[in-house]
Amino acid sequence: VQLQASGGGLVQAGASLRLSCAASGRTFSDYVLGWFRQAPGKGREFVVGISRGGRSTIYGDSVKGRASISRDNIKNTVYLQMNSLKPEDTAVYYCAGRVGTTILAAQEYYDIWGQGTLVTVSS
């Protein structure tokens, strides 16, 4: 499976944005999926993860209440809806997948990664 993230851009603080991550391959539903982000000069941070069937999610503290993840296993796509964006949300956002059943926050457990999409939030 290969992942391709899209939907980033330049927005003003308070705006909303929806990121998408499309996958190629027939085994998309075998993967737990996650979104990570990396701000300039910082390490990669877990944003949110979703289970294979989409019924379970785990959110990072920095986006709780402002983000929503969903997936469509027919369209092989995972989405990240971000609301009330803040300048500190500025980062490259990556989608990632891991074979397994558990949503994990540590990036080393993820097997495949998309190329990243840049989100810039101006104040």
NORGICOR-V260921 format. One line per field, one symbol per residue. ss: DSSP state (H for helix, E for strand, L for the rest). phi: phi as a letter, one per 20 degrees, with the letter a starting at -180 (. if undefined). burial: # if it has 16 or more other ideal C-beta (glycine too) atoms within 10 Angstrom, else .. A space follows every 10 residues. Layout:
BEGIN
ss = ???
phi = ???
burial = ???
END
This chain:
BEGIN
ss = LEEEEELLEE EELLLLEEEE EEEELLLHHH EEEEEEEELL LLLEEEEEEE LLLLLLEEEL LLLLLLEEEE EELLLLEEEE EELLLLHHHL EEEEEEEEEL LLLLLLHHHL LEELLLEEEE EEL
phi = .ddcebofrd cegnfdbdec beddoedgfe dfdbdcbceg mcffdfdacc ffenedccdf ffcgndcbdb bcfeelcdcc eddlfcgfef aeddebccfq ddfceeffee ecceencedc dee
burial = ..#.#.##.. #.....#.## ###....#.. #######... ...####### ##.....### ..#...#.#. #....##### .#..#...## ########.. ..#...#..# .###.##.#. #..
END
